């Protein structure tokens, strides 16, 4: 049977086997659906009961949970990360034979590494460069002077505008658009005048960008996404934004122009961040939060109103309109109370 024994998994994942280390496993699955020939993982205490009931043949667990696990298991420092690596072991990326599909349209001045793979109907512009072992999926468009590093993967129908640069091991999912013009407009008497955007987009090593996410080019300087950042689907990154290293942003977030997000931040889904802000390293912004001012210190920030029955929301919303008046009246009452206290014997 193909697969890995617990001992082999321990060698690959850096863990210590407990139980039968010679049994061979054929795949991975969730705790709920795993079979005796598959492995799963226990992320924490709250999943312990499910793990004890699971039919999984082996589990990846932390040292403090190991004594409470009856199945064979592998003790690892970080079960979730170890499981991610295990999935890669059982489901390796398919090998791709280098080559250029005959329907690809590649400019004469473009440079494509001999071991790259270029799919059907790909367009590559003047003076663009494609690095070693990179894979460009069907229907992708690479603009003039575009630079793609080594070991990159562009899924089908990615658009990389002119003068945009990708580092090494970058993954762009289908429908993502890198380098479109930012929303830059100047009011000219009685109409909007488009501001030309002459900057580019720089995406550093090991960045992954989800499907239908857009990253606008800078107005003058480049928009920058630093190494290791992970962006989900359907995110808008406006012109001149800077996203720090290893920051993760969930789906449907929107980041307005010239905002700088620090390193190791976590931005929840549908967060709204206005322009020209600074967000400190290791800040956590909860899902649905509106960020209207800079965040100067690490921590968790939330502005979403909790769910409530609609009738209650209507009553509370009506009271919100009077907050300023109530505040003024309270200040007046406090002033009068202070005066009475001074006069009292």
N, C-alpha and C positions, 0 to 999 in steps of 0.2 A: 504494500500500500504506500503511495506517495505521502509525504508529510514529514513531521518532525516528532522526535521523542521529547519527553520533558527535559531530559538531560541536554539534548541538542538546543532546545529553546532556551535553557538556562545559559548555555554558552553564548548564544546569539544575543540574548536580551540582558545579560548580566544579572541573573537571578539564581536562587538556591532551590533545587527541587526538594519537595517533601512528598513521600509516597513512592509509588512505582515510577521510577525515572525512565524505564525502558519501553513503556507503552507508546505506540506511535499514533499521533493525532493527524487528522486529515484536513482540518479547517477551523474557522472561528465563527462564533455566533453570539447572540445576546443570551443573557441568563435564562430568559423565558423560553427560548426556542433551541438552545444548544442540545446536541445529542451526546452520547458517551464518547463519540469519536471526535468531538470538537472541544475547543477551549473557549473560555470567556473570562471576564475580569470582574473584580469587586472594587468599585470606586471608593466606597466608604462605609461607615457604620450603617447608614440607612438602607444599604443594599444587602446587608448581611442575611436577613431572613430569606430574601429571594435566592441568594447564593446557596443557602442550606437546603432549599427545596429544588434547586436546579438539577437537571439531568446532565449537565456538562461533565465531560470526562476529567477535565482539569481546569484550574482557575489561576489567574494572576492576582495576587493579594499582597497587601503590605505586611510588614512584620508584626504589627500589633494586632492584626486580625487573624494571623496564621493559626494560633492555638484554637480558634473557634471554627475552623474549616475542616470538615470531615473528608472531603474529596482530595485526591492528589492535587498538589498546587505548586506554584512557583512563587517564592517570596521575592518581591522586587521593590525598589524604592518608590516608584510611581506607577501603580497598576494601569492607569489610563494611558500614559505615554508608552508603557511596555506593550499594551494591547495594540496601540496604533502601529508600532513596529512589527508586531506579530502579524497583523493584517497584511502588511507589505511582504512578509515572508511567504505567507500562504497564497497571496494574490500578487505576484510580481508584475510589473509593467510588461506588456507584450513587446517582444523585440521587433524593431522596425528596420527593414532593409533600407539603407541610405539611397537617395536618388531623387530625381526631379520628374514629376509627372509631365507628360507631353503637353497637357493643356495649360501649364503654368506660363505666365507672361513675365519674364525676368529681363530687366533693362541690361543692356550690354555692359554698362559700367558697374553694375551691382556685383558684390562678391558673396558667393555662397560656399560654405565649407564643404569639402568633398564628402564628409560623412553626415551631412545634414539631410533631412527629408522634407521635400516640398510637395504638398498635396495638389489635388486637382484644382484648376481655376484660381490659383494663387497669383496675385499681382505683386511684384517687387519693383520699386521705383529706382530712379537713377542714384548711383553711389550708395545704395543701401548695403548693409553687411549682415550676414547671417552666420552665427558662430557654430563651432563644432558640436555635432550631435544634436542640434536643435531640430525641432519638428514643427512645421508650419502647416496647420490643418486646411482642409478644403475651403476655398472661398475667402481666405484671409487677404487683406490688402496692407502692404507695407509701403509707406510713403518714401519719397526721396530723402536720402541721407539718414534714413532710419537705421538704428543700430540694435541688433539683437545678439546677446552674448551666447556663451556656451550652455548646452543642456537646457535650453528653454523649451517650453511647450505652449504653442498657441493652438487652442482648439478651433474648430471650424468657425469661419465668419467673424474673426476678430479684425478690427480696424486700427492700425497704428499710423497716425498721420505723419507728415514729413517732420524731420528733425526731432524725433522722439527716440529715447535711448533706454534699452533694457539691459540690466546686468546679467549675471549668470543664474541659471536655475529658476528663472521667472516663469510662472504659470498664469496664462490669461485664458479665461473661459469664454465660451461662445457669446457673441454679441457685445462684448466689452469694446469700448471706444476710447482710445488713448490719444489725446492731443487735439480734440476738437476745440474750437474757439470758446473762450470764456464769455460770460454774459456781461460784456463791457460796452456801455453805452454812454454817450454824452448828449445832454439836451441842447439843441441848437435852435433857438428862437421858438419854433413851433413843431419840431419833430426830433426824433431820436437819431443820433449820428453813431454809426457803428465804430467802435474803437478797434483798430487792427491789433491782433495779438501776434507778436513776433517772438515770444519765448517758446520754450518746448516743454517736454515732460521728461523727467529723469526717474527711472524706477530701478532701485538698487537690487543687489543679489537676494535671492530666496524670497521674493515677494510673490504672493498669490492674489489674484483679483478675480472676483466672481462674475457670473454671467450678467450681461446688460448693465454693468457698472461703467460709469463714465468719469474720465479724469481729464479736465480741461487744461489746455496749454497756458503758460503764463503770458501776461500782457507784455512784459519786457523781460523779466527773469523767468527761470524755469519753475514749474510746479515740481515738487520733489516728494517721492515716497521712499523712505529709507529702508535699509536692509531688514528682511525678516518680517515686514508688516504683512498682515492678512486682512483682506477686504472681502466681504460677503457679496452676494448678488444685489443689484439694484441700488447702488450707492452713487450719490453725486458728489464729486470732489471738484470744487470750483478752481478758477485760475489762481496761481501763486500760493496755493495751500502747501503747507509742509507737514508731512506725517512722519513722526519719529519711528525709530527702529523698534521692531517687535510689537508694535501697536496692533490691536485687533478691533475691527469695526464691523458690527452686524448689519443685516440687510435693511435697506430703506433709509439709512441715515443720510443726512444732507449737510454738507460743510460748505459754507459760503467763502467767498474769496479772501485770500491773504491771511487766513487763520493758520496758526501754528499749533500743532498737536505734538506733545512730547513723546518720549519713548516709553514703551511698556504700558501704554494706556489701554483701557477697554471701553469702547463706545457701544452702548446698547442699540438695538434695532429701533429705527424710526426716530432716533435722536435728531434734534434740529440745532445746528450750531451756526450763529451768525458770523459775519465777516470781521476780520482784523482783530481777532482775539488771540490770547495766549493760553494754552492749556498745559499745566505742569506735567512733568514725568509722573507716571504711575497713577494718574487720575482715572477714576472709574465713573462713567456717566451712565446712569440707568436708562433702560429702554423708554422711549417716548419722551425723554427730557428735553426741555427747551433751554439752551445755554445762551443767555443774553449778555453775559459779561465774562471776563477772563477768570480762569481758575488758577490761582497762584500756588496752591499746595496740593500734594497728593492726598487722596481720600476718595470717598464715594459721594456722588452728588446726584440728587433726585429732585424733579420738580413736577412729576406727574400726579394728578389728583386721583385718589383711589376710586374704584368703581362703586357706584351707589344706585339705588332705585331712581328712576327718572324724576319722580315727584320730589324726592329729597334734593336732587341736584338742582331743580328749578328754584326751590326755596333758598338753597345756599347761594346760588348764583345771584338771586335778587338781593341778598344781603351784602354780597361783595361790592355792589355799586355804592353802598353807604359806608364803606370802611374809612374813607378819608374823613367824612363827617363825624363818625364815631370816634376816630382818633383825636380830632380837634376837641370834641366835647369832653373826652377823658382828660386831656391835658388841662382844660379849663377847670374841671372838677379837682384835679390834683393841686392846681394852683390855689384854689379856694380852700381846700383842706389844709394845705400848708400854712395859709394865712391864719386860719382858725386855730391851728395848733400853736402858732407863735403867740397869739393873743390869750390863749387859755393860761390860767395861773399854774 
